[in-house]
Amino acid sequence: MSAAGWRRWMALIILLALTARLGAIFTLKRWDSATPGINRQLALGLLDNGSFTFREHGYFGPSSITTPPYPVVLAAIFRVFGPKTPNAYFAALALNAIFGALCAAVIAKLVQRLTQHATLAVVAGLLVAVWPPQIFAATFAQPMALATLCVATTCLFWVRSLQNHSLLPWIGFSLAAALAALIEPPFLLVILLAAGITPFIRNWPADVRVRNMAVLLLACVLLLLPWIARNHAVHQQWLMTTTFWERVWAGANPNATGSDRLRLTPERHAAAKLLIEADDSTDLVRAPMMQIDPLSPTQRSALRDLPEAQRESLFRKWASEWLTVHGGVWLGQLPARLIKVWWIDYDHPMSRNPLALIPRSLAALLGLVGLLTAFRARLPIGFLTLVFIATLIFAGATVASVKQMVLIEPLQIAIACAGVAAIVRKRANRAAPSSKLAEAAA
């Protein structure tokens, strides 16, 4: 494929992805129900008094319930378009659409770098552009689209750094990785694994390995340390967020299912469907859906008025007590946690929707087959594998969530296309000697 042809395909991928996501936003009228979650309250606090504060369980004060990048973005949008207005939420969702479109292009470039097969790279980009779960993720005023773009960009820069030992690609990798970890703290595990293997990558000369370690450390210090230091000043603990032990407890309690959701009974499924279809949900009785919902009155009383760090300590205590008695049950649910993050959270109400179930099943199956095929073909998929491993480790230790699934889905598509490219190359190599023999016989 010529350079001009490649640029035209990249432009088409971006345009198609952007159109699909904006189309979904308009079709669903998501500016009226953008579901910003905790980001809205944090953004309003930044807008009103410049403080990162949150109110929960009766306590109002400095918060580390999530990291600052997306609340800061949302606060900036609120400042321009007005707080909590439809225009503001449409702007946030349109920005998500742009992030999603760029992610599709990055995946195409990643596959092209992995396989040197332009056609399959274009196919990968087109798939991400129109993949229903990726489109739907952009219709929430949440950081999923931005985080997915950062993770995909990190993978692209890693592969470029393997092929090009100059400093610039590695700076791109280091900054993208640190930003991804700042948006999604579980990505810190990926950085640690990458730092652990960097000294042993033979493709890099010794001086390049040392340089790369130093640059990665510097990027993490610049982007992550200020937030961690702020949290230590506020909570007297070195941490990224105050939700880790709550996530552990969500997988270590009597109602645990392997994800942050309660078991999807027919009653809960019907209640969720009614909530989605209702024009006005203010009078509807919401059925408990999340692991946090069935807390006992005693537990809620214990959490009442506690600062976030103390609530984390309480969740750690509850999780530890339950695990001491029911450790075997927790281990027995490990396959469910891994299946839910690699495939689909079948306790999520949307999991029964064909637009979620079919694409997720294809991505999980073809991603696994592609991963094995790419390994056998010795494609440079080491860092993508680290992302998958870190995601499975974190989900295995805590719980699976839809957010984790959305983050790795474009990489599953990329690795599936890379596997197809490996098969095509293998068949072409087998056919080459046969054609030469035929020519010699003629």
C-alpha positions in Angstrom: 0.0 0.0 0.0 1.4 3.4 -0.9 1.9 6.2 1.6 -0.9 8.2 0.1 -3.2 5.2 0.2 -2.4 4.6 3.8 -3.2 8.2 4.8 -6.5 8.0 3.0 -7.4 4.8 4.9 -6.4 6.4 8.2 -8.5 9.4 7.5 -11.4 7.1 6.6 -11.0 5.2 9.9 -11.0 8.3 11.9 -14.0 9.7 10.1 -16.0 6.5 10.4 -15.2 6.1 14.1 -16.1 9.7 14.8 -19.4 9.4 12.8 -20.3 6.2 14.6 -19.8 7.6 18.0 -21.5 10.9 17.4 -24.3 9.0 15.8 -24.8 7.0 18.9 -24.7 10.1 21.1 -27.4 11.7 19.0 -29.5 8.6 18.7 -29.5 8.0 22.4 -29.7 11.7 23.3 -27.0 11.0 25.8 -26.5 14.7 26.8 -29.6 14.3 28.9 -28.2 11.2 30.7 -24.4 11.3 30.3 -23.8 9.3 33.6 -20.7 11.2 34.7 -20.8 9.4 38.1 -18.3 10.6 40.7 -16.6 12.9 38.1 -19.5 15.4 38.2 -19.2 16.1 41.9 -15.4 16.3 41.8 -15.6 18.6 38.7 -18.1 20.9 40.5 -15.8 21.1 43.5 -12.9 22.1 41.3 -15.1 24.7 39.5 -16.5 26.2 42.7 -13.5 26.4 45.0 -10.6 24.7 43.3 -10.6 21.7 45.7 -10.7 18.0 44.9 -13.5 17.1 47.4 -16.2 14.5 47.5 -19.2 13.7 49.7 -19.9 10.0 50.6 -21.2 8.2 53.7 -21.9 11.5 55.4 -18.3 12.7 55.1 -17.3 15.7 53.0 -13.6 16.5 52.5 -10.5 16.0 50.4 -10.9 13.0 48.1 -8.8 10.5 46.3 -11.7 8.3 45.2 -10.4 8.7 41.7 -7.5 10.5 40.0 -7.7 14.1 38.7 -7.3 14.0 34.9 -10.9 13.5 33.8 -12.5 15.6 36.6 -10.2 18.4 35.6 -11.3 18.0 31.9 -14.9 18.0 32.9 -14.5 21.0 35.2 -13.0 22.9 32.2 -15.9 21.9 30.0 -18.3 23.1 32.8 -16.6 26.4 32.9 -17.0 27.0 29.2 -20.5 25.6 28.7 -22.0 25.9 32.1 -22.1 23.3 34.9 -24.3 20.3 34.3 -25.9 21.7 31.2 -26.8 19.6 28.1 -24.3 21.6 26.1 -21.5 20.8 28.6 -22.3 17.1 28.5 -22.5 17.0 24.7 -19.1 18.7 24.6 -17.7 16.0 27.0 -19.2 13.2 24.9 -18.0 14.8 21.6 -14.5 14.8 23.1 -14.9 11.1 23.9 -15.9 10.5 20.3 -12.6 12.2 19.2 -10.6 10.0 21.7 -12.3 6.9 20.3 -11.7 7.9 16.7 -8.0 8.5 17.5 -7.8 5.1 19.2 -9.1 3.4 16.1 -6.3 5.0 14.1 -3.7 4.1 16.7 -4.8 0.5 16.6 -4.4 0.4 12.9 -0.9 1.8 13.1 -0.1 -0.6 15.9 -1.1 -3.6 13.8 0.8 -2.2 10.9 3.9 -1.9 13.1 3.4 -5.4 14.5 2.8 -7.2 11.2 4.0 -5.0 8.3 0.6 -6.0 6.8 -1.2 -2.8 5.8 -4.4 -4.4 4.7 -5.0 -6.2 8.1 -3.9 -3.0 9.9 -6.7 -1.2 8.1 -9.1 -4.0 9.0 -8.2 -3.7 12.7 -8.7 0.1 12.6 -12.1 -0.3 10.9 -13.2 -2.9 13.4 -12.4 -0.7 16.3 -14.1 2.2 14.6 -17.5 0.3 14.4 -17.1 -2.1 17.4 -20.4 -1.6 19.4 -18.9 -1.7 23.0 -16.3 0.9 22.0 -18.9 3.1 20.5 -21.2 2.8 23.5 -18.2 3.5 25.9 -17.9 7.0 24.3 -21.5 7.8 25.3 -20.7 8.1 28.9 -19.1 11.3 30.4 -16.4 9.2 31.9 -12.7 8.6 31.2 -13.0 5.2 29.5 -12.4 6.6 25.9 -9.4 8.7 27.0 -7.9 5.8 29.0 -8.3 3.4 26.1 -6.6 5.8 23.8 -3.7 6.2 26.2 -3.3 2.4 26.6 -3.3 1.9 22.9 -0.8 4.7 22.4 1.5 3.2 25.0 1.5 -0.1 23.1 2.2 1.6 19.8 5.2 3.6 21.2 6.6 0.4 22.8 6.6 -1.4 19.4 8.1 1.7 17.8 10.9 1.8 20.4 11.7 -1.9 19.7 12.1 -1.0 16.0 13.7 2.4 16.5 16.2 3.0 19.3 16.1 6.8 19.2 14.9 8.7 22.2 11.7 10.2 20.9 9.6 7.0 20.7 10.6 6.0 24.2 9.7 9.5 25.5 6.3 9.0 23.9 6.0 5.6 25.5 7.0 6.8 29.0 4.6 9.8 28.9 1.7 7.8 27.6 2.3 5.0 30.1 2.5 7.5 33.0 -0.7 9.3 31.8 -2.5 6.0 31.4 -1.5 5.1 35.0 -2.7 8.5 36.3 -6.1 8.0 34.6 -6.3 4.2 35.5 -4.1 3.4 38.5 -4.2 -0.4 37.8 -2.0 0.4 34.8 0.8 1.0 37.3 1.2 -2.7 37.4 2.0 -2.7 33.6 4.6 0.0 34.2 6.2 -2.1 36.9 6.3 -5.2 34.7 7.7 -3.2 31.8 10.4 -1.7 34.0 11.2 -5.2 35.2 11.8 -6.6 31.7 13.5 -3.5 30.1 17.0 -4.4 31.4 16.7 -7.8 29.7 15.5 -6.9 26.2 18.3 -7.9 24.0 17.0 -5.9 21.1 18.3 -2.8 22.9 22.0 -2.1 23.5 23.0 -1.8 27.2 23.2 2.0 27.1 19.7 2.2 25.5 18.3 0.0 28.3 19.8 2.3 31.0 18.5 5.4 29.2 15.0 3.9 28.8 14.8 3.0 32.5 15.8 6.6 33.5 13.3 8.2 31.1 10.5 6.0 32.3 11.3 6.8 35.9 11.5 10.5 35.2 8.1 10.4 33.4 6.5 8.6 36.4 8.1 11.1 38.8 6.8 14.1 36.8 3.2 12.8 36.2 2.5 10.5 39.2 4.6 11.7 42.1 2.7 15.1 42.6 -0.6 13.3 43.0 0.8 10.6 45.3 2.5 13.3 47.4 -0.7 15.2 47.6 -2.5 12.1 48.8 0.1 11.5 51.5 -0.4 15.0 52.7 -4.2 14.6 52.8 -4.5 10.9 54.0 -1.0 10.3 55.5 -0.7 7.3 53.2 1.2 6.7 50.0 -1.6 5.8 47.6 -3.1 6.5 44.2 -6.8 6.2 45.1 -8.8 5.3 48.2 -10.8 2.5 46.5 -8.4 -0.4 46.2 -9.5 -2.2 49.4 -13.2 -1.5 48.6 -12.6 -3.4 45.3 -10.9 -6.2 47.2 -13.8 -6.4 49.5 -16.2 -6.4 46.5 -14.7 -9.8 45.6 -14.4 -11.0 49.2 -17.9 -10.8 50.8 -20.9 -13.1 51.0 -22.5 -11.6 47.9 -19.3 -11.7 45.7 -19.8 -12.7 42.1 -16.3 -12.0 40.7 -17.2 -8.5 39.5 -18.4 -5.2 41.0 -22.0 -6.3 40.3 -24.4 -8.4 42.3 -25.7 -11.6 40.7 -28.1 -10.7 37.9 -31.3 -12.3 39.0 -34.4 -12.1 36.7 -35.8 -9.5 39.1 -32.7 -7.3 38.9 -32.6 -7.7 35.1 -36.2 -6.6 34.8 -35.6 -3.7 37.1 -32.6 -2.6 35.1 -34.5 -2.8 31.8 -37.4 -0.8 33.3 -34.9 1.9 34.5 -33.3 2.1 31.0 -36.6 2.3 29.1 -38.3 4.8 31.5 -38.6 8.4 30.4 -38.7 9.6 34.0 -37.0 7.3 36.5 -37.4 9.6 39.6 -40.3 7.5 41.0 -38.8 4.1 40.2 -37.6 1.9 43.0 -34.0 1.0 42.2 -33.1 -2.6 42.8 -29.6 -3.2 44.4 -27.2 -3.8 41.6 -23.7 -3.1 42.9 -21.7 -5.0 45.5 -21.8 -1.9 47.8 -25.6 -1.8 47.8 -26.5 -4.6 50.3 -24.3 -3.2 53.1 -25.9 -3.9 56.4 -27.1 -1.1 58.7 -24.2 -1.9 61.0 -21.7 -1.6 58.2 -23.2 1.7 56.9 -23.1 3.1 60.5 -19.4 2.1 60.8 -18.6 3.9 57.5 -20.6 7.0 58.5 -18.6 10.2 58.7 -15.2 8.4 58.2 -12.6 10.0 56.0 -11.8 8.0 52.8 -8.5 6.6 54.1 -10.2 5.3 57.3 -13.0 3.8 55.2 -10.3 2.0 53.2 -8.9 0.5 56.4 -12.4 -0.7 57.3 -12.9 -2.4 53.9 -9.5 -4.0 54.4 -10.6 -5.3 57.8 -13.8 -6.7 56.4 -12.2 -8.3 53.4 -9.4 -9.8 55.6 -11.9 -11.3 58.0 -14.0 -12.8 55.3 -11.0 -14.2 53.4 -9.7 -15.8 56.7 -12.8 -17.9 56.8 -13.8 -18.2 53.2 -10.5 -18.2 51.3 -11.4 -21.3 49.4 -14.6 -19.7 48.2 -12.6 -16.7 47.0 -10.1 -18.9 45.1 -13.1 -20.8 43.6 -14.3 -17.5 42.2 -11.0 -16.7 40.5 -12.0 -18.2 37.2 -15.2 -16.1 37.2 -13.1 -13.0 37.8 -10.8 -13.8 34.9 -13.5 -14.8 32.5 -15.5 -11.7 33.3 -12.6 -9.4 32.5 -11.5 -11.2 29.4 -14.9 -12.0 28.0 -18.0 -10.3 29.5 -19.5 -9.5 32.9 -22.5 -11.8 32.6 -24.0 -10.2 35.8 -24.2 -6.8 34.1 -27.7 -6.1 32.7 -26.2 -5.1 29.3 -24.5 -8.5 28.9 -27.6 -10.0 27.5 -27.8 -7.4 24.7 -26.6 -8.9 21.4 -24.7 -5.7 20.6 -22.6 -6.4 23.7 -22.6 -10.2 23.9 -21.7 -11.0 20.2 -18.8 -8.5 19.9 -17.4 -9.4 23.3 -17.5 -13.1 22.5 -15.7 -12.5 19.2 -13.1 -10.3 20.8 -12.4 -12.7 23.6 -12.2 -15.8 21.4 -10.3 -14.3 18.4 -8.0 -12.3 20.8 -7.0 -15.6 22.6 -6.4 -17.4 19.3 -4.5 -14.4 17.9 -2.4 -14.2 21.0 -1.3 -17.8 20.7 -0.7 -17.5 16.9 1.3 -14.3 17.2 3.5 -15.9 19.9 4.3 -18.8 17.6 5.1 -16.4 14.8 7.4 -14.5 17.2 5.7 -11.2 16.6 6.8 -8.3 19.0 3.7 -8.6 21.2 5.5 -8.7 24.5 4.1 -5.4 25.8 0.6 -6.2 24.8 0.9 -9.5 26.7 2.0 -7.5 29.7 -1.1 -5.4 29.5 -3.2 -8.5 29.4 -1.4 -10.2 32.2 -1.6 -7.1 34.4 -5.3 -6.7 33.8 -5.9 -10.4 34.7 -3.8 -10.1 37.8 -5.6 -7.0 39.0 -9.0 -8.5 38.3 -8.0 -11.7 39.9 -6.9 -9.9 43.1 -9.9 -7.6 43.2 -12.9 -7.8 40.9 -13.6 -7.5 37.2 -15.3 -4.5 35.8 -16.7 -3.3 32.5 -14.1 -0.5 32.5 -11.2 -3.1 32.4 -12.9 -5.0 29.6 -13.3 -1.8 27.5 -9.6 -0.9 28.0 -8.2 -4.1 26.6 -10.8 -4.7 23.9 -9.0 -2.8 21.2 -5.9 -4.7 22.0 -7.8 -8.0 21.7 -8.9 -6.9 18.2 -5.3 -5.8 17.3 -3.9 -9.1 18.5 -6.5 -11.1 16.6 -5.6 -9.3 13.4 -1.9 -9.8 14.1 -2.6 -13.5 14.4 -4.4 -13.5 11.0 -1.4 -11.7 9.5 0.9 -14.4 11.0 -1.2 -17.2 9.4 -1.2 -15.3 6.0 2.6 -14.9 6.1 3.1 -18.6 7.0 1.0 -19.8 4.1 2.8 -17.4 1.8 6.1 -18.7 2.9 4.9 -22.3 2.3 3.6 -21.4 -1.1 6.9 -19.7 -2.2 9.0 -22.9 -2.5 6.2 -24.7 -4.3 6.0 -22.0 -6.9 9.8 -22.0 -7.4 9.7 -25.8 -7.9 7.0 -25.4 -10.5 8.9 -22.8 -12.4 12.0 -25.0 -12.3 10.1 -28.0 -13.6 8.6 -25.9 -16.4 
